[in-house]
Amino acid sequence: MEALESQFDAVAGQPFGPRYNIAPTSPVPVVKATAHGRVITLHHWGLIPSWAKDPAMGGRLANARAETVAEKPSFRASFRRRRCLIPVSGFYEWQVRPGLPKQPWLIRAAAGPPLALAGLWDLWEGFDGCLESCTIITTAANAFMAPVHDRMPVVLAAADWGTWLAGPGLDPDRQTLIRLAALLRPCPEGVLAMHPVGPRVGNVKYDDPGLMEEAHA
């Protein structure tokens, strides 16, 4: 938590510890801009639009496609007014192999601190209170990721964090929307590294550092 506060120049609004196998509908830390600076808070992974009648809708909205995020009703308001960063040490992806079981891979930063994924958030209000939720924006895989999967999260460079987080709660003008959309691209080659991991990944009962250890593909 302290490392993330330093990396993102943000203040954590609540304590949280490390996780190694996070599934949709679980809480994840997000970095948001506010009038008083950047904050890190936990959000339900799976965006629940403010207009949703049932919060279960979030289970289907863990990811948002970069190609349609500005127009799709579930995401367009958040794209304009509620953007966030989702810090991760890495993410898992499953490679389909003809005639063989799927092989999970851990994709991490090739060097340096944790990755910052482009995300959106929303606030849903129900009879039992309010729930803040988020989604991760994905784009087409770069050449490095393509052998494993055809999609990948949007990884934002530190130089772009300010642009992505700017103007919380405000409607951006046309030029700002163009700049935001331009950020939703595959990251450059050389940013990521990856190695195969064991099949326990994806089973929610496991959540330990051993999941990240390299295995034979």
C-alpha positions as CSV (number, residue, x, y, z in Angstrom):
1,M,0.0,0.0,0.0
2,E,2.8,2.4,0.9
3,A,4.6,1.6,-2.3
4,L,1.5,2.5,-4.4
5,E,1.0,5.7,-2.5
6,S,4.5,6.7,-3.5
7,Q,4.3,5.5,-7.1
8,F,1.0,7.3,-7.8
9,D,1.4,10.3,-5.6
10,A,-1.8,9.3,-3.9
11,V,-3.3,8.7,-0.4
12,A,-4.9,5.4,0.4
13,G,-8.4,5.8,1.8
14,Q,-8.5,2.4,3.4
15,P,-6.0,-0.3,4.3
16,F,-5.5,-3.3,1.9
17,G,-2.9,-6.0,1.5
18,P,-1.4,-8.0,-1.4
19,R,-3.6,-10.3,-3.6
20,Y,-2.3,-12.9,-6.0
21,N,-5.4,-14.3,-7.7
22,I,-8.2,-11.7,-8.0
23,A,-11.4,-12.7,-9.8
24,P,-14.1,-10.4,-11.1
25,T,-16.6,-9.2,-8.4
26,S,-13.7,-9.0,-5.9
27,P,-12.4,-5.7,-4.5
28,V,-9.4,-4.1,-6.3
29,P,-7.5,-0.9,-5.6
30,V,-8.1,2.0,-8.0
31,V,-6.4,5.4,-8.2
32,K,-8.7,8.3,-8.8
33,A,-8.3,12.1,-9.0
34,T,-10.4,14.3,-6.7
35,A,-10.5,18.0,-5.9
36,H,-8.1,17.2,-3.0
37,G,-5.6,15.1,-4.9
38,R,-5.3,11.5,-5.9
39,V,-6.7,8.8,-3.7
40,I,-6.5,5.0,-3.7
41,T,-9.7,3.1,-2.7
42,L,-11.1,-0.4,-3.2
43,H,-13.7,-0.9,-5.8
44,H,-15.9,-3.9,-6.8
45,W,-14.3,-5.3,-10.0
46,G,-17.1,-5.3,-12.6
47,L,-18.7,-2.0,-13.4
48,I,-22.2,-1.4,-12.2
49,P,-23.7,1.6,-14.1
50,S,-25.5,4.1,-11.8
51,W,-28.7,3.4,-13.7
52,A,-28.6,-0.4,-13.3
53,K,-31.6,-2.0,-11.6
54,D,-29.5,-5.0,-10.3
55,P,-25.9,-4.8,-9.1
56,A,-25.4,-8.3,-10.5
57,M,-25.0,-6.6,-13.9
58,G,-21.4,-5.8,-12.8
59,G,-20.5,-9.5,-13.2
60,R,-20.7,-9.1,-16.9
61,L,-18.7,-5.8,-17.1
62,A,-15.3,-6.6,-15.7
63,N,-13.7,-5.5,-19.0
64,A,-14.6,-2.7,-21.5
65,R,-13.4,-2.8,-25.1
66,A,-11.4,0.3,-26.1
67,E,-13.1,0.3,-29.5
68,T,-16.6,0.9,-28.1
69,V,-16.1,2.3,-24.6
70,A,-16.9,5.9,-25.7
71,E,-20.3,4.8,-27.1
72,K,-21.5,1.8,-25.2
73,P,-24.3,2.8,-22.7
74,S,-22.7,0.9,-19.8
75,F,-19.4,2.8,-20.1
76,R,-19.8,6.1,-22.0
77,A,-20.6,8.3,-19.0
78,S,-17.7,6.9,-17.0
79,F,-15.4,7.3,-19.9
80,R,-16.2,11.0,-20.0
81,R,-16.3,11.7,-16.2
82,R,-15.0,8.8,-14.1
83,R,-11.7,7.5,-15.3
84,C,-9.2,5.7,-13.0
85,L,-6.0,3.8,-12.9
86,I,-5.9,0.2,-11.7
87,P,-2.4,-0.7,-10.4
88,V,-1.3,-4.3,-10.8
89,S,1.9,-6.2,-10.3
90,G,0.8,-8.3,-13.3
91,F,-2.2,-10.1,-14.9
92,Y,-2.9,-13.6,-16.0
93,E,-3.9,-14.7,-19.4
94,W,-4.8,-18.2,-20.7
95,Q,-3.4,-19.5,-23.9
96,V,-5.5,-21.9,-26.0
97,R,-3.4,-24.9,-27.2
98,P,-5.0,-27.3,-29.7
99,G,-5.4,-30.7,-28.1
100,L,-3.9,-29.5,-24.8
101,P,-5.3,-27.8,-21.6
102,K,-5.2,-24.0,-21.6
103,Q,-1.9,-22.7,-20.3
104,P,-2.0,-19.7,-17.9
105,W,0.7,-17.0,-18.2
106,L,1.7,-14.2,-15.9
107,I,2.4,-11.0,-17.7
108,R,4.3,-8.4,-15.7
109,A,6.3,-5.2,-16.3
110,A,9.7,-6.0,-17.9
111,A,11.3,-3.6,-15.4
112,G,10.3,-1.1,-12.9
113,P,7.3,-0.6,-10.6
114,P,3.8,-2.1,-11.1
115,L,1.7,-1.5,-14.1
116,A,-1.1,1.1,-14.3
117,L,-4.1,-0.2,-16.3
118,A,-6.7,2.2,-17.8
119,G,-10.0,1.8,-15.9
120,L,-13.4,3.4,-15.4
121,W,-15.5,3.6,-12.3
122,D,-19.1,4.3,-11.3
123,L,-21.2,4.7,-8.2
124,W,-24.3,2.6,-7.8
125,E,-26.9,3.4,-5.1
126,G,-29.2,0.8,-3.7
127,F,-31.4,0.2,-0.7
128,D,-28.5,-1.2,1.2
129,G,-26.1,1.7,0.5
130,C,-23.6,2.7,-2.2
131,L,-21.2,0.6,-4.1
132,E,-18.2,1.8,-6.1
133,S,-17.2,-0.4,-9.0
134,C,-14.7,-0.4,-11.8
135,T,-13.8,-2.0,-15.1
136,I,-10.5,-2.6,-17.0
137,I,-10.3,-1.3,-20.6
138,T,-8.8,-3.8,-23.1
139,T,-7.4,-3.4,-26.6
140,A,-6.0,-5.5,-29.3
141,A,-2.9,-7.5,-28.3
142,N,0.5,-6.2,-29.4
143,A,3.0,-8.5,-31.1
144,F,4.4,-9.7,-27.8
145,M,1.0,-10.7,-26.4
146,A,-0.5,-12.0,-29.6
147,P,0.8,-15.6,-29.3
148,V,-1.0,-15.9,-25.9
149,H,-4.2,-14.0,-26.5
150,D,-5.7,-11.6,-29.0
151,R,-6.6,-9.0,-26.3
152,M,-4.7,-7.2,-23.6
153,P,-5.4,-4.5,-21.0
154,V,-4.5,-1.0,-21.9
155,V,-1.3,-0.2,-20.0
156,L,-0.8,3.5,-19.5
157,A,2.7,5.1,-19.3
158,A,3.3,7.3,-16.3
159,A,3.5,10.3,-18.6
160,D,-0.1,9.7,-19.6
161,W,-1.6,9.3,-16.1
162,G,-2.4,13.0,-15.7
163,T,-4.2,13.2,-19.0
164,W,-6.3,10.1,-18.1
165,L,-7.2,11.2,-14.7
166,A,-7.8,14.9,-15.5
167,G,-11.2,16.6,-15.1
168,P,-13.1,14.1,-12.8
169,G,-16.8,14.7,-13.0
170,L,-16.5,17.1,-15.9
171,D,-17.6,16.7,-19.5
172,P,-14.5,16.9,-21.7
173,D,-14.4,18.8,-24.9
174,R,-13.9,17.2,-28.3
175,Q,-10.2,17.6,-28.4
176,T,-9.8,16.1,-24.9
177,L,-11.9,13.1,-26.0
178,I,-9.7,12.6,-29.0
179,R,-6.6,12.6,-26.7
180,L,-8.2,10.2,-24.3
181,A,-9.2,7.8,-27.1
182,A,-5.6,7.9,-28.5
183,L,-4.3,6.5,-25.2
184,L,-6.4,3.3,-25.6
185,R,-3.8,1.4,-27.7
186,P,-1.5,-1.6,-27.1
187,C,1.6,-0.7,-25.1
188,P,4.9,-0.6,-26.9
189,E,7.1,-3.7,-27.3
190,G,9.5,-4.2,-24.5
191,V,7.2,-2.9,-21.7
192,L,6.1,-6.4,-20.7
193,A,7.6,-9.7,-19.8
194,M,5.8,-13.0,-19.2
195,H,6.3,-16.6,-18.0
196,P,4.0,-19.7,-17.7
197,V,2.5,-20.4,-14.3
198,G,0.7,-23.4,-12.8
199,P,-2.9,-24.4,-13.2
200,R,-3.9,-23.3,-9.7
201,V,-4.3,-19.8,-11.1
202,G,-8.0,-19.1,-11.7
203,N,-9.2,-21.3,-8.8
204,V,-10.4,-18.7,-6.3
205,K,-9.6,-20.8,-3.3
206,Y,-5.9,-20.2,-3.9
207,D,-4.4,-16.8,-3.2
208,D,-0.6,-17.0,-2.4
209,P,2.7,-15.9,-3.9
210,G,3.4,-19.4,-5.2
211,L,0.8,-18.8,-8.0
212,M,3.3,-16.4,-9.6
213,E,6.2,-18.9,-9.8
214,E,7.3,-20.0,-13.3
215,A,6.1,-23.4,-14.4
216,H,6.8,-25.5,-17.5
217,A,4.5,-24.6,-20.3
